[in-house]
Structure formats: C-alpha cells, structure tokens
C-alpha cells in the first residue's frame, strides 16, 4: 500500500490538524510516513502546501513528484487547482467549495467549479456550511478529511483514534465535534462515489 497526498489551503484553515490526524491514523496502522511542508504556514491567509506520503514500505523522499499524487485534499477551492499538476491520472481531488474570503482578486467561483468538475475523480463539498450546521466552522477541515478518508487506504476507525489523540487535551466536547465532522464528510463521499 502506498498513498501520496497533497494537502492544500491557506494558513489558519487547519492543514496541520489534517496532517496530524492522517499521521496518527497511519502510525496506528503501523505504516511508514513522511511529510514535507513546502510553503509557509506561519502567516494566516498565506498559501499552505504539505506533501504527505504513507506506505507499508520505507519511503525514500518526502516530496511527491508531479503527476504522482493519489489524492489532493484541499480546504480552499482555488488552492486545489494550483496543485492539480501533482495529481495522478486516476487520483482523487477532494476540496471545499467555499472560498477563503481574504484572498485578493479571487477568480470567479463558477470558473473554478467548472475546472474542478473537469476532473473525473472529484468531491466538491461545502465543508464550511456542514461544519456550521454542527456548531463550529472551525471543524470544516475535519469535514474535508472525512470526505477524503475513503481514498487514503487506512481503515476509518484509525482516523477516529487519531482525532481522539490529537484533540483529547482540548476536552471531550471538542473531540466529539471533530469526530462528528469527520463522519459527515465521509457520508458525503459515500453518497457520491
């Protein structure tokens, strides 16, 4: 088993939490993992990209070559398009349909959605709306992660265990909220695929 994942978005959208959750799930499944944070994360609103490689065998490089990613998981629709050249021919694109509003000169959303729809393997969902319905937009990143779990190659229960480990110190209420967001995202993908 080998899964190469590009995580994309902007600073402050929870890319690090997604990476940590996938990492914990991989470790719980006794897999090898390598991660590279390619663009700066320290500035809220700045572009964020992370390469995440998971395998049953040792991994030599932490960077994913162009055209080799099995999955692009993006919390921002325009950012998902920026990294499409990394996606393998039969790879999956999972992205939020709701743009990050502080990006200047944002392109027309209709044009972005058209470009996303041109890729046969995509899941486009309004994770922000779903997260708000659960009580907090802050868990939209976990909605996106949930929607991507069927394409990662790790049993779903390992993601739940990873989320419990990562958010446990914040209290049971936060853990349960993140788990519910994860489940909602997974349900969307299961209904579409």
N, C-alpha and C positions, 0 to 999 in steps of 0.2 A: 504494500500500500504506500502511495506517495500522493500528497496533495500540496500544491503550491498555491498560495493565496496572496493576493494584493489587497491590502486594506487602504481605503482612501477616504478623504474627507477634509475638514478644516479643523484647526485647533479648537478645543473645547467641546467637540461633539462625541467624545468617548471612545476614540480609536484605541487608546491604551487599555481601556477596560475590555474592549472586544479582544484585543491581542492577548491580554492576560487570561481571559476566560477560555479562549481556544488553547492557549498554552497549558493551563491547568487540566483541561479535558484531555489533551494529548499525553501529558505526563501520567494522568490517571489510567490511560490506556497503554502505558509503557511504550510510548513512541518517542522517536528522536524528534527534536525540534530545533530550528534555527530561525532567528528573527533579525531583521535589519531595519532600522528606522532611517529612511533615506532623506526625508525632508524635515525641517524644523517643526517641533511641536510646541515650543515654549510660548509662541505668540498666538493668543486666541484670535481666530479668524484667518490664520495663515494656513497654507496648504500642508496637508499631512499625508504621507505615504509610508506604509510599512510592508515589508516582504516577510511572509511567514511560511516556512517550509516544514512539513510534517512527513515522517516516513517511518516504516518499520526497519529501515536500514540506515546506517550512518549517513549524514548529509555533509558534503564537502563545502559547498558555498552557501552563504546566506542570501545571496541575490538571485532573483528569478530572471532568466533571460527573456527577451521579447518573444512573444508568441508561445510561451510555455506555461502560463498561469492557468490552473484548473478553475479558479474562482476569483472574481473581483467582487469584494464586499465593500460597498460604498455607502456612507451616510449622507452623501451630498451628490445630487444627480450630475452636475457639470463635472465634478471631480471623477465620477465614474467614466465619463467619456475620455478624459485626459489619459487614463491608463488602459484603454481598450487595446492598444497595440501589444500589451503584455498578454492578452487573453489567448489561450489555445483555441484552435478551430472549434472544438466541441466543449469548450469551457462555459461556465455559467457566470452571468452578471446579476448580482443582487444589489439593488440600490433603492434608496429613499426617493420618493417623487417630490418631496418638499425641499425647495432650495434654501440655502443659508442666506439670509437677507442682507447681511453686511458686505457681500461681495460687490464691488463697484462694477457698473456696466454689465450686469448679468444678462446673458443671452435670453432670447425668447424661449420660455418653457416648452411650448409646443414643438419647436425645432429640436430641443434636447430630447423630449419624449419620443419623437419620430426616429432620431438616431439610435436611441436605446432599443426601440421596437424592431429596428432592422436586424438586431442580433437575435437569432432564433432561440437561444437559451437565456432568457432573462426573467427576472422577477422584479417588477416595479411596484412599490407599495408606499402608501402614505404612513410611514412609521411614526411621524410626529403626531398625527391625528390619533392613531391607535394608542400611543403612549399617553396622550392627553386624556383619552377615554378611560385609561387605567388609573389616572390621577396624577401623573407627572410626565412632562415632556422629556425629562432627563433620562428616561428609560427607552427612548426611541432607538438608541444604539443596540439595546438588547432585543428589540423587535427585529431589527435588521439581522442581528446574529442568529436569532431563531429561524428567520426565513432562509438563512444560508446553511443551517445545520445539516439538511439532507444531502448537501453536496461536499461536505468536508471529509466524510469517511470515518467518523468517530461516533460510537453509539451515543444517542441523545442523552441518556442518563449521566454520562461523563460531563456534559456541559452543565447540567444541574449541579453536580458535585463541585465543579469548578467555580460556579457562581456563588455557591454557599461558602466556599473557602475565601474567595476574593472579597465578598461583601459582608461576611459574617461579623466582623468587628463593628459594622455600622448598625447592627441590630436586626432582629428577625423581620420587622416590618419592611425594611429595605431589601432584605433577601427575598422575601415573598413577592414584592413588587417586581423585582428583576426577573424572578422565575416566571411570573405571570406574563411579563412582556416577552420573554423567550418563547413561551408556549404559543402566544398569539401570533408571533412571526412564523413559527413552524407551521401552524394551522393554515396560514395564508398560502405558503408554498405547497403544502399537501393538497390544498384545494385546486391549485393552478397546474400542478405537474401530474 
